[in-house]
Amino acid sequence: MKKKVFLVLVILMSLSLIGIIFVQGYYISNSVSNKEDQFKYNVKMALSNVSNEIGKEEYRDVVLKLRKLIDQGIAVNIDTTAFFDLYLKKDISNTDETLIYKNGILEENYKLSSALFDIGLDSISIKRIISQNETKVYKSSTVDGFEASLLQSGDISRTEDIDFEPLYQRFSARKPIHKRVTIEKIDRLLKLQLIKDDIDIDYEFAVYSNDLATKVQTENFNIENAFMRVPFFDNTASDNNYGLYVEFPQRRKFIWSTLLGMIALSIIFTTIIIVAYSSALLQLMKQRQISEIKTDFINNMTHEFKTPIATINLALDAIKNPKIIDDKDKVKRYLDMIREENKRMHAQVENVLRISKLEKNELNISKERVSLNDLVEDAISHVELIVEDRGGNIETSLKADKSSVLANETHFTNVLVNILDNAIKYSPEAPVINVETLNVGNNIIVNIKDKGSGMSKAVAKRVFEKFYREHTGNVHNVKGHGLGLAYVKRIVDDHQGHISVESEKEKGSIFTIKLPLIS
């Protein structure tokens, strides 16, 4: 995949993921807002119902009491005043009947003693409106219709409606609020109304008159935290402007709790998407990186094989020459060259196969008791001729008194040789290498220090990865495949040891191996 295409895909996927997160956030925010609006509406309806119910109940109590007094004859000074009489005459078509309708409206005024009500007035006036109606149908007994006789007469019916509203207004206006309603009553009605709307949380309430507190309020009510107000005991006969206030200390917690399941699922699914996306992106980047590393490895391997193959071909062509074939010394020299180049290619193939077997756990590594100091000296003997040939030297300081470890002699020698070989290859000038061993607790430490070109911290973190090599463009001054240190890491890990590197550009590197001692 091309770099630009890969970058475009990553940007599009990232924007899509960010969009999904924003949509989820907007949906949750909108849901919370809707829940708050619904909560506010339900509370307002509950308060209004409570206010109306208490007002109606008080009105009913007053009316029943007044009716009882009137029925008992306690009313005094009854005045009756007729308002008007209404007559209506109608001739019925297709018959000889005439209908006459009479309606009379009277007003009866009652004055009740103020001693019956503790409201501070001398007397109370109420009125009753009486409607009397009469219907008669006449039928003519003569042809000319002037003489009539009563055919049917309807009985007089009485319907009455006493207007108690003004009296109730004056009566309630003079009564203190705490005598009109109790905290318990408001609490009972309000709780029932809220439960109908599935609102089951703690609340505080109070009744205020003209924004002044009254005795009707719960213990922990705070007007500053009031959530809503509705009119209470709406009374036009006085200056009292009562309001029923309510507050919910845990309102926000309750609203969020109703959405908790949806929010939790949204967070879980969004997290899964983010984790899956991040993992996929990391895998894509890793695969891309591996692809680049493998391409680099193939190129390096090709160059590594081309040189010995070319050398072998030249040596073979030289041996075929009649002038050379009779010269035993030259033939022997060319054969040695062929043998060395063949060994070199064999070593490269073994490196690849060794790493492959290590990853599949197919490499049989038998361990036995060996002296790590001896292995260090043996490894140095493999490379000291190369160091001397370049005018360098290897200094040793084997300070470890105890050096017995459980290890595979061949593989661990290869580990030390690989590190020493890297120190030689990455030393632009004559290599200067220091090797020391020392005991730290129940472990033995091997430090291999060089004064070569070193590496950056970023490279040092990845130097033990398979196929990894520091990018230097298309030119590699030092040939290799990025397999040597990967092999070193796997072998050390298999020996329950630890390997690390400290390095600085142009100042060299220090490789440290730590292995557990055996008694």
C-alpha positions as CSV (number, residue, x, y, z in Angstrom):
1,M,0.0,0.0,0.0
2,K,1.3,3.4,-1.0
3,K,2.2,5.8,1.8
4,K,-0.3,8.5,0.6
5,V,-3.2,6.0,0.3
6,F,-2.4,4.6,3.8
7,L,-2.3,8.2,5.2
8,V,-5.6,9.1,3.6
9,L,-7.2,5.9,5.0
10,V,-5.9,6.6,8.5
11,I,-7.2,10.2,8.3
12,L,-10.7,9.1,7.1
13,M,-10.9,6.4,9.7
14,S,-9.9,8.8,12.5
15,L,-12.4,11.4,11.4
16,S,-15.1,8.8,11.3
17,L,-14.2,7.6,14.8
18,I,-14.2,11.2,16.1
19,G,-17.6,11.8,14.4
20,I,-19.1,8.7,16.1
21,I,-17.8,9.9,19.4
22,F,-19.3,13.4,18.9
23,V,-22.6,11.9,17.8
24,Q,-22.7,9.7,20.9
25,G,-21.9,12.7,23.0
26,Y,-24.6,14.8,21.4
27,Y,-27.2,12.0,21.7
28,I,-26.4,11.6,25.4
29,S,-26.5,15.4,26.0
30,N,-29.8,15.6,24.1
31,S,-31.2,12.7,26.2
32,V,-30.2,14.4,29.4
33,S,-31.8,17.7,28.3
34,N,-35.0,15.8,27.3
35,K,-35.1,14.1,30.7
36,E,-34.6,17.4,32.5
37,D,-37.5,18.9,30.5
38,Q,-39.7,15.9,31.2
39,F,-38.8,16.0,34.9
40,K,-39.6,19.7,35.1
41,Y,-42.9,19.2,33.4
42,N,-43.9,16.3,35.7
43,V,-42.9,18.3,38.8
44,K,-44.9,21.3,37.6
45,M,-48.0,19.2,37.0
46,A,-47.6,17.5,40.3
47,L,-47.3,20.8,42.2
48,S,-50.3,22.2,40.2
49,N,-52.4,19.2,41.1
50,V,-51.5,19.4,44.7
51,S,-52.3,23.1,44.8
52,N,-55.7,22.6,43.0
53,E,-56.6,19.6,45.2
54,I,-55.9,21.5,48.5
55,G,-57.8,24.6,47.2
56,K,-60.8,22.5,46.1
57,E,-60.9,20.6,49.4
58,E,-60.8,23.8,51.5
59,Y,-63.6,25.3,49.3
60,R,-65.7,22.1,49.8
61,D,-65.2,22.3,53.5
62,V,-66.4,25.9,53.7
63,V,-69.4,25.3,51.5
64,L,-70.5,22.2,53.4
65,K,-70.3,24.2,56.7
66,L,-72.3,27.1,55.3
67,R,-75.0,24.9,53.8
68,K,-75.3,23.1,57.1
69,L,-75.9,26.5,58.9
70,I,-78.5,27.6,56.4
71,D,-80.3,24.3,56.6
72,Q,-80.4,24.6,60.4
73,G,-82.1,28.0,60.1
74,I,-79.2,29.9,61.6
75,A,-79.3,32.5,58.8
76,V,-80.9,35.8,59.7
77,N,-82.3,38.8,57.9
78,I,-83.5,37.0,54.8
79,D,-84.4,39.5,52.1
80,T,-86.1,38.4,48.9
81,T,-85.9,40.5,45.8
82,A,-87.4,39.6,42.5
83,F,-85.3,40.4,39.5
84,F,-87.8,39.9,36.6
85,D,-90.5,37.6,35.2
86,L,-90.1,36.3,31.6
87,Y,-93.1,35.2,29.5
88,L,-92.8,33.4,26.2
89,K,-95.8,32.6,24.0
90,K,-95.6,30.2,21.0
91,D,-98.3,29.0,18.6
92,I,-97.6,25.4,17.7
93,S,-98.0,24.9,13.9
94,N,-100.4,22.3,12.5
95,T,-102.3,22.3,15.8
96,D,-104.6,24.6,17.7
97,E,-102.4,24.6,20.8
98,T,-100.7,27.6,22.4
99,L,-97.6,27.3,24.7
100,I,-96.9,29.9,27.4
101,Y,-93.6,29.7,29.3
102,K,-93.0,31.8,32.5
103,N,-89.6,32.1,34.3
104,G,-89.1,34.2,37.4
105,I,-85.7,34.9,39.0
106,L,-85.4,35.9,42.7
107,E,-82.5,36.7,45.0
108,E,-82.5,35.8,48.6
109,N,-79.8,37.4,50.8
110,Y,-78.6,35.8,54.0
111,K,-76.7,37.4,56.8
112,L,-74.8,35.0,59.1
113,S,-73.4,35.8,62.5
114,S,-69.6,36.4,62.6
115,A,-69.5,34.4,65.8
116,L,-69.7,31.2,63.7
117,F,-66.3,32.0,61.9
118,D,-63.1,33.3,63.4
119,I,-62.5,35.8,60.6
120,G,-62.7,39.2,62.2
121,L,-66.0,40.5,60.5
122,D,-69.3,41.5,62.1
123,S,-71.4,39.5,59.7
124,I,-71.2,37.4,56.6
125,S,-73.5,37.9,53.6
126,I,-74.3,35.3,51.1
127,K,-77.0,35.1,48.5
128,R,-79.2,32.4,46.8
129,I,-80.6,32.7,43.4
130,I,-84.0,31.1,42.9
131,S,-85.4,30.3,39.5
132,Q,-89.2,29.6,39.3
133,N,-90.5,28.4,36.0
134,E,-94.0,27.4,34.8
135,T,-95.2,26.0,31.5
136,K,-98.8,25.8,30.4
137,V,-100.4,24.6,27.1
138,Y,-103.8,25.9,26.1
139,K,-106.2,24.4,23.4
140,S,-108.8,26.5,21.7
141,S,-112.5,25.2,22.2
142,T,-114.0,27.5,19.6
143,V,-113.4,28.1,15.9
144,D,-112.3,31.6,16.3
145,G,-109.9,30.8,19.1
146,F,-111.0,33.5,21.6
147,E,-112.3,31.2,24.4
148,A,-109.8,28.8,25.8
149,S,-109.8,26.2,28.6
150,L,-106.8,24.7,30.5
151,L,-105.7,21.5,28.9
152,Q,-102.4,20.9,30.8
153,S,-100.5,22.7,33.5
154,G,-96.9,22.0,34.5
155,D,-95.8,22.0,38.2
156,I,-93.5,24.8,39.3
157,S,-89.9,23.5,39.7
158,R,-87.3,25.1,42.0
159,T,-83.5,25.0,41.3
160,E,-81.2,27.0,43.5
161,D,-77.5,27.9,43.4
162,I,-76.0,29.8,46.3
163,D,-73.0,31.9,45.4
164,F,-70.3,31.0,48.0
165,E,-67.3,32.2,46.1
166,P,-67.1,35.8,47.5
167,L,-67.7,34.5,51.0
168,Y,-65.0,31.8,50.5
169,Q,-62.6,34.5,49.2
170,R,-63.1,36.7,52.2
171,F,-63.1,33.8,54.7
172,S,-59.8,32.3,53.4
173,A,-58.1,35.7,53.1
174,R,-58.3,36.3,56.8
175,K,-57.1,32.9,57.9
176,P,-53.3,32.2,58.5
177,I,-51.8,29.8,56.0
178,H,-50.7,27.3,58.7
179,K,-54.3,27.0,59.8
180,R,-55.5,26.3,56.2
181,V,-53.0,23.5,55.3
182,T,-50.5,21.3,57.1
183,I,-47.0,20.2,56.1
184,E,-48.1,16.6,56.4
185,K,-51.0,17.1,54.0
186,I,-48.9,18.7,51.3
187,D,-46.2,16.1,51.7
188,R,-48.7,13.2,51.4
189,L,-50.4,14.7,48.2
190,L,-47.1,15.7,46.6
191,K,-45.6,12.3,47.2
192,L,-48.5,10.5,45.6
193,Q,-48.4,12.8,42.6
194,L,-44.6,12.4,42.1
195,I,-44.8,8.6,42.4
196,K,-47.4,8.5,39.6
197,D,-44.6,9.9,37.4
198,D,-42.0,7.5,38.7
199,I,-40.2,10.3,40.6
200,D,-39.1,8.7,43.9
201,I,-36.4,10.9,45.3
202,D,-36.1,13.2,48.4
203,Y,-37.5,16.7,48.2
204,E,-38.0,19.8,50.3
205,F,-40.9,22.2,50.0
206,A,-42.3,25.4,51.5
207,V,-45.1,27.9,51.1
208,Y,-44.1,31.6,50.7
209,S,-46.4,34.6,50.9
210,N,-45.2,37.5,48.8
211,D,-41.7,36.0,48.8
212,L,-41.7,35.8,52.6
213,A,-41.4,32.5,54.4
214,T,-44.4,31.1,56.2
215,K,-44.6,28.4,58.9
216,V,-45.5,25.8,56.2
217,Q,-42.1,24.5,55.1
218,T,-39.9,21.5,55.7
219,E,-36.9,21.6,57.9
220,N,-34.1,21.6,55.3
221,F,-35.8,23.8,52.7
222,N,-33.5,26.5,51.1
223,I,-35.2,29.1,48.9
224,E,-31.9,29.6,47.0
225,N,-32.1,26.0,45.8
226,A,-35.7,26.1,44.9
227,F,-36.4,24.2,41.7
228,M,-39.9,25.4,40.9
229,R,-42.8,27.5,42.1
230,V,-46.6,27.3,41.4
231,P,-49.4,29.6,42.7
232,F,-51.0,28.3,45.9
233,F,-54.4,29.3,47.2
234,D,-55.0,31.8,44.4
235,N,-57.0,34.5,46.3
236,T,-58.1,37.7,44.7
237,A,-59.8,39.0,47.8
238,S,-56.5,39.7,49.6
239,D,-52.9,40.8,49.0
240,N,-51.5,37.4,49.9
241,N,-49.7,35.9,46.9
242,Y,-48.9,32.4,48.1
243,G,-46.5,30.2,46.2
244,L,-45.6,26.6,46.7
245,Y,-41.9,26.0,46.2
246,V,-40.1,22.6,45.9
247,E,-36.4,21.6,45.7
248,F,-34.8,18.3,44.9
249,P,-31.2,18.0,46.4
250,Q,-30.5,14.9,44.3
251,R,-32.2,16.0,41.1
252,R,-29.2,15.7,38.8
253,K,-28.2,12.4,40.2
254,F,-31.8,11.1,39.6
255,I,-31.9,12.3,36.0
256,W,-28.5,10.8,35.2
257,S,-29.5,7.5,36.9
258,T,-32.4,7.1,34.6
259,L,-30.0,7.3,31.7
260,L,-27.2,5.3,33.3
261,G,-27.8,2.1,31.4
262,M,-27.9,3.8,28.0
263,I,-24.8,5.9,28.9
264,A,-22.9,2.8,30.2
265,L,-23.6,0.8,27.0
266,S,-22.7,3.8,24.9
267,I,-19.4,4.2,26.7
268,I,-18.6,0.4,26.5
269,F,-19.4,0.2,22.8
270,T,-17.5,3.4,22.0
271,T,-14.5,2.1,24.0
272,I,-14.6,-1.2,22.1
273,I,-14.6,0.8,18.8
274,I,-11.7,2.9,19.9
275,V,-9.7,-0.1,21.1
276,A,-10.5,-2.1,18.0
277,Y,-9.6,0.9,15.8
278,S,-6.4,1.6,17.7
279,S,-5.4,-2.1,17.5
280,A,-6.2,-2.2,13.8
281,L,-4.2,1.0,13.2
282,L,-1.2,-0.3,15.2
283,Q,-1.3,-3.6,13.3
284,L,-1.4,-1.8,10.0
285,M,1.5,0.4,11.0
286,K,3.4,-2.7,12.3
287,Q,2.7,-4.6,9.2
288,R,3.8,-1.7,7.0
289,Q,7.0,-1.4,9.1
290,I,7.6,-5.2,8.9
291,S,7.1,-5.0,5.2
292,E,9.7,-2.2,4.9
293,I,12.1,-4.1,7.2
294,K,11.7,-7.4,5.2
295,T,12.3,-5.5,1.9
296,D,15.4,-4.1,3.5
297,F,16.4,-7.6,4.7
298,I,15.9,-9.1,1.3
299,N,18.0,-6.4,-0.3
300,N,20.8,-6.8,2.3
301,M,20.6,-10.6,2.0
302,T,20.9,-10.3,-1.8
303,H,23.9,-8.1,-1.5
304,E,25.4,-10.5,1.1
305,F,25.0,-13.5,-1.2
306,K,26.1,-11.7,-4.4
307,T,29.6,-11.0,-3.1
308,P,30.5,-14.6,-2.1
309,I,28.8,-16.0,-5.2
310,A,30.7,-13.6,-7.4
311,T,34.0,-14.5,-5.5
312,I,33.3,-18.2,-5.9
313,N,32.6,-17.8,-9.6
314,L,35.8,-15.9,-10.1
315,A,37.8,-18.5,-8.1
316,L,36.3,-21.3,-10.2
317,D,37.1,-19.5,-13.4
318,A,40.6,-18.9,-12.2
319,I,41.1,-22.6,-11.4
320,K,39.9,-23.5,-14.9
321,N,42.7,-21.4,-16.4
322,P,45.5,-23.8,-17.7
323,K,48.1,-21.5,-16.3
324,I,46.6,-21.7,-12.8
325,I,45.5,-25.3,-12.6
326,D,49.1,-26.6,-12.5
327,D,50.0,-24.1,-9.8
328,K,49.1,-26.0,-6.6
329,D,49.6,-23.0,-4.3
330,K,47.2,-20.8,-6.3
331,V,44.7,-23.6,-6.6
332,K,44.8,-24.1,-2.9
333,R,44.4,-20.4,-2.3
334,Y,41.3,-20.3,-4.5
335,L,39.9,-23.4,-2.9
336,D,40.3,-21.8,0.5
337,M,38.5,-18.7,-0.8
338,I,35.7,-20.8,-2.1
339,R,35.5,-22.6,1.3
340,E,35.4,-19.3,3.3
341,E,32.8,-17.8,1.0
342,N,30.7,-20.9,1.3
343,K,31.0,-20.9,5.1
344,R,29.9,-17.2,5.0
345,M,26.8,-18.0,3.0
346,H,26.1,-21.0,5.3
347,A,26.4,-18.8,8.4
348,Q,23.9,-16.3,6.9
349,V,21.4,-19.1,6.2
350,E,21.9,-20.6,9.7
351,N,21.2,-17.2,11.2
352,V,17.8,-17.1,9.4
353,L,17.0,-20.7,10.3
354,R,18.0,-20.2,13.9
355,I,15.7,-17.3,14.4
356,S,12.8,-19.1,12.7
357,K,13.3,-22.2,14.9
358,L,13.5,-20.0,18.0
359,E,10.2,-18.4,17.2
360,K,8.6,-21.8,16.7
361,N,10.3,-23.1,19.9
362,E,11.9,-25.9,17.8
363,L,15.5,-25.0,18.7
364,N,16.8,-27.6,21.1
365,I,18.9,-25.7,23.7
366,S,20.4,-28.1,26.2
367,K,22.1,-26.4,29.2
368,E,24.8,-27.5,31.5
369,R,27.0,-25.9,34.2
370,V,29.6,-23.7,32.5
371,S,31.9,-20.8,33.6
372,L,30.8,-17.5,32.1
373,N,34.3,-16.2,32.4
374,D,35.5,-19.1,30.2
375,L,32.9,-18.4,27.6
376,V,33.9,-14.7,27.5
377,E,37.5,-15.7,26.9
378,D,36.5,-18.2,24.2
379,A,34.4,-15.6,22.4
380,I,37.2,-13.0,22.5
381,S,39.5,-15.6,20.9
382,H,37.1,-15.8,17.9
383,V,37.4,-12.1,17.1
384,E,40.8,-10.9,18.5
385,L,42.6,-11.6,15.1
386,I,40.1,-9.3,13.3
387,V,40.6,-6.6,16.0
388,E,44.3,-6.9,15.7
389,D,44.1,-6.7,11.9
390,R,42.3,-3.4,12.2
391,G,44.9,-2.1,14.8
392,G,42.5,-2.3,17.7
393,N,42.5,-4.2,21.0
394,I,40.2,-5.8,23.5
395,E,40.7,-5.2,27.2
396,T,39.3,-7.7,29.7
397,S,38.5,-7.3,33.4
398,L,37.0,-10.5,34.7
399,K,36.2,-9.5,38.3
400,A,33.5,-12.0,38.9
401,D,34.7,-14.5,41.5
402,K,31.6,-16.7,40.9
403,S,30.9,-17.3,37.3
404,S,29.1,-20.7,37.2
405,V,25.8,-20.5,35.2
406,L,23.4,-22.9,33.6
407,A,23.9,-22.3,29.9
408,N,24.3,-23.8,26.4
409,E,28.0,-23.3,25.6
410,T,27.6,-23.0,21.9
411,H,24.7,-20.7,21.8
412,F,25.9,-18.4,24.6
413,T,29.4,-18.2,22.9
414,N,27.5,-17.1,19.7
415,V,25.7,-14.4,21.8
416,L,29.0,-13.0,23.0
417,V,30.6,-13.2,19.6
418,N,27.7,-11.4,17.9
419,I,27.9,-8.5,20.4
420,L,31.7,-8.3,19.9
421,D,31.3,-8.5,16.1
422,N,28.8,-5.6,16.2
423,A,31.3,-3.6,18.3
424,I,34.0,-4.2,15.7
425,K,31.8,-3.5,12.7
426,Y,30.4,-0.2,14.1
427,S,33.8,1.2,15.0
428,P,34.8,3.4,12.1
429,E,38.4,3.6,13.4
430,A,40.5,1.0,15.2
431,P,38.1,-0.8,17.5
432,V,38.7,-0.4,21.3
433,I,36.6,-2.8,23.3
434,N,36.4,-3.4,27.1
435,V,34.9,-6.6,28.5
436,E,34.2,-7.0,32.2
437,T,32.4,-9.4,34.5
438,L,31.3,-8.8,38.0
439,N,29.0,-10.3,40.7
440,V,25.9,-8.4,41.8
441,G,24.0,-10.4,44.4
442,N,23.1,-13.8,43.0
443,N,23.8,-12.7,39.4
444,I,26.7,-12.3,37.2
445,I,27.0,-9.2,34.9
446,V,28.8,-9.0,31.6
447,N,29.5,-5.5,30.2
448,I,30.8,-5.1,26.7
449,K,31.8,-1.5,25.9
450,D,32.9,-0.1,22.7
451,K,33.9,3.4,21.4
452,G,32.2,3.1,18.0
453,S,29.5,5.2,16.3
454,G,26.8,4.5,18.8
455,M,23.1,4.9,18.3
456,S,20.2,7.1,19.2
457,K,17.8,6.3,22.1
458,A,15.1,5.5,19.6
459,V,17.3,3.0,17.8
460,A,18.5,1.5,21.2
461,K,14.9,0.7,22.1
462,R,14.3,-1.3,19.0
463,V,17.8,-2.8,18.3
464,F,16.7,-6.3,19.6
465,E,13.8,-6.5,17.2
466,K,14.0,-9.0,14.3
467,F,15.0,-7.5,11.0
468,Y,15.4,-4.1,12.5
469,R,18.2,-1.9,11.3
470,E,18.7,1.8,11.7
471,H,17.5,3.7,8.6
472,T,20.4,5.3,6.7
473,G,18.6,5.8,3.4
474,N,19.5,3.3,0.6
475,V,23.1,3.0,1.8
476,H,24.2,0.7,4.6
477,N,27.9,1.2,5.3
478,V,27.8,-1.9,7.6
479,K,26.3,-5.0,6.1
480,G,23.8,-7.1,8.1
481,H,20.2,-8.4,8.3
482,G,19.0,-7.2,11.7
483,L,19.0,-10.8,12.9
484,G,22.1,-11.0,15.1
485,L,20.8,-9.0,18.1
486,A,17.4,-10.5,17.8
487,Y,19.0,-13.9,18.2
488,V,21.1,-12.6,21.1
489,K,17.9,-11.4,22.8
490,R,16.0,-14.7,22.4
491,I,19.0,-16.8,23.7
492,V,19.5,-14.6,26.8
493,D,15.7,-14.7,27.5
494,D,15.8,-18.5,27.2
495,H,18.5,-18.6,29.8
496,Q,16.3,-16.5,32.2
497,G,18.7,-13.6,31.8
498,H,18.3,-10.0,30.8
499,I,20.1,-7.9,28.2
500,S,20.1,-4.1,27.7
501,V,22.0,-1.4,25.9
502,E,23.1,2.1,26.7
503,S,24.3,4.1,23.8
504,E,25.0,7.7,22.6
505,K,25.7,8.8,19.1
506,E,29.5,9.1,18.3
507,K,30.4,7.9,21.8
508,G,29.9,4.2,21.6
509,S,27.6,1.6,23.3
510,I,27.5,-0.6,26.4
511,F,25.8,-4.0,26.2
512,T,24.9,-5.5,29.6
513,I,24.0,-9.1,30.1
514,K,22.8,-10.4,33.5
515,L,22.5,-14.1,34.2
516,P,21.5,-15.9,37.5
517,L,24.4,-17.8,39.2
518,I,24.1,-21.4,40.2
519,S,25.8,-22.8,43.4
